[in-house]
């Protein structure tokens, strides 16, 4: 069974439910969000934007699936850039009831395959706050290498937060023909 799949409009309700039910858990790791973010309509709008960016080949938005096929989180390849850069950024989250099951690790591995084999990219970048040990471990398990420190990179929970930066390179990359 796949651990990720392309996001669909049918995912709006389960995503909104996970985000709403576990809002306190996510708060220290997320930007301050408008109330609409936690609604099905708000998630539907986000999915519409994600799918438009997917059609424009700028993003690869997926949901993370639990063993029973239910939605457990979200993972995206964003800022997909071709040409000389051949790179993207990765972001992901898994809801607390599904934590510790290896879903984030498996989802990151699956999306690295998408980035390298389906999109033909050379590099995937991801960042994690220094104290987010679990997210850092997911990246390190997936052979991401720490390459730097970005002070005050992202505005999270009302403050600019530092991030440890990671990358994974596609050593088998060849130029498209």
C-alpha positions in Angstrom: 0.0 0.0 0.0 1.4 3.5 -0.9 2.3 5.8 2.0 1.5 8.9 0.0 -0.7 10.0 -2.9 -1.6 13.2 -4.7 -3.9 15.3 -2.6 -7.5 15.5 -3.7 -10.5 17.7 -2.8 -11.9 14.7 -0.8 -8.9 15.2 1.6 -10.2 18.6 2.8 -12.5 17.2 5.5 -10.0 14.7 7.0 -7.2 17.3 6.9 -9.3 19.9 8.6 -10.4 17.4 11.3 -6.7 16.5 12.0 -5.6 20.1 12.1 -8.5 21.2 14.3 -8.3 18.2 16.7 -4.6 18.6 17.1 -4.3 22.3 16.9 -2.4 22.6 20.2 0.1 20.0 19.1 0.8 21.8 15.8 0.8 25.4 17.2 4.6 25.5 18.1 5.5 24.3 14.6 3.2 26.3 12.4 2.6 29.9 11.4 -0.3 31.6 13.2 -3.3 30.6 11.2 -6.6 32.3 10.4 -9.6 30.4 11.8 -10.6 29.3 8.3 -7.5 27.2 8.0 -9.0 24.7 10.4 -12.2 24.3 8.4 -13.1 22.0 5.5 -13.7 25.1 3.3 -10.3 26.5 4.2 -8.6 23.3 3.4 -10.5 23.1 0.1 -9.1 26.5 -0.9 -5.6 25.4 0.0 -6.0 22.2 -2.0 -7.3 24.2 -5.0 -4.1 26.3 -4.8 -1.9 23.3 -4.4 -3.5 21.5 -7.4 -3.2 24.6 -9.5 0.5 24.8 -8.6 0.8 21.1 -9.3 -0.6 21.6 -12.8 1.9 24.4 -13.3 4.7 21.9 -12.3 5.6 24.1 -9.3 4.5 21.7 -6.6 3.9 18.1 -5.8 1.3 18.0 -3.0 0.5 14.7 -1.3 -1.3 13.4 1.7 0.4 10.9 4.0 -1.6 7.7 4.5 -1.9 5.5 7.6 -1.8 1.7 7.2 -5.6 1.6 6.9 -5.6 4.2 4.1 -6.9 7.1 6.1 -5.2 10.5 5.9 -2.5 10.9 8.6 -0.8 14.1 7.4 0.5 16.1 4.4 3.8 16.3 2.6 4.8 18.6 -0.3 7.6 19.2 -2.7 7.4 23.0 -3.2 9.2 25.6 -5.2 10.0 23.0 -7.8 12.6 24.7 -10.0 13.9 23.3 -13.2 16.7 24.6 -15.5 20.1 24.9 -13.9 18.7 24.6 -10.3 16.8 21.3 -10.6 15.7 21.6 -7.0 12.8 21.8 -4.6 11.9 22.2 -0.9 10.1 19.6 1.2 7.7 20.1 4.1 5.6 17.6 6.0 3.6 16.9 9.1 1.9 13.8 10.6 -0.9 14.1 13.2 -0.1 12.9 16.7 -2.3 9.7 16.6 0.0 8.5 13.8 3.3 9.6 15.2 6.0 7.0 16.0 4.8 4.6 13.3 7.4 5.5 10.7 4.9 7.2 8.4 6.9 10.5 8.1 10.1 8.5 7.4 8.4 6.4 4.8 6.6 9.5 3.3 9.9 11.4 3.0 11.5 8.4 1.3 8.6 8.2 -1.2 8.7 11.8 -2.0 12.5 11.7 -2.5 11.8 9.1 -5.2 9.2 11.3 -6.7 11.6 14.2 -6.8 14.5 12.3 -8.2 12.8 9.8 -10.5 9.5 11.3 -11.5 10.5 15.0 -11.6 14.1 14.5 -12.5 15.5 16.8 -9.8 19.0 17.0 -8.5 18.4 18.3 -5.0 15.7 18.3 -2.2 16.0 20.8 0.7 14.2 20.7 4.0 14.6 22.6 7.3 13.7 21.8 10.9 13.8 23.9 14.0 16.8 22.9 16.1 14.6 21.4 18.9 12.4 19.4 16.6 14.4 16.2 17.1 11.8 13.9 15.6 11.7 15.8 12.3 15.5 16.0 12.1 15.7 12.3 12.7 13.3 11.6 9.8 15.5 13.6 7.5 18.7 12.1 8.7 17.3 8.5 8.4 16.5 9.4 4.8 20.1 10.4 4.1 19.6 14.1 4.2 22.8 15.9 5.1 22.9 18.9 7.4 24.4 21.8 5.4 23.7 24.9 7.4 21.9 27.0 9.9 19.3 29.7 9.0 18.7 32.1 11.7 15.1 33.5 11.9 14.1 31.7 8.7 10.3 31.2 9.2 7.7 33.1 11.1 6.2 30.3 13.3 4.0 30.6 16.4 4.3 34.4 16.2 8.1 34.5 16.2 10.9 34.2 13.7 12.4 30.8 14.2 15.8 29.4 13.4 16.1 26.3 11.2 18.8 23.6 10.7 19.0 23.1 6.9 19.2 19.7 5.2 19.6 18.6 1.7 19.6 15.3 -0.2 21.4 15.2 -3.6 20.6 12.9 -6.5 24.0 11.5 -7.2 22.7 9.7 -10.3 21.2 12.8 -11.9 21.8 13.3 -15.6 20.5 16.2 -17.7 17.2 15.6 -19.4 17.5 14.7 -23.1 
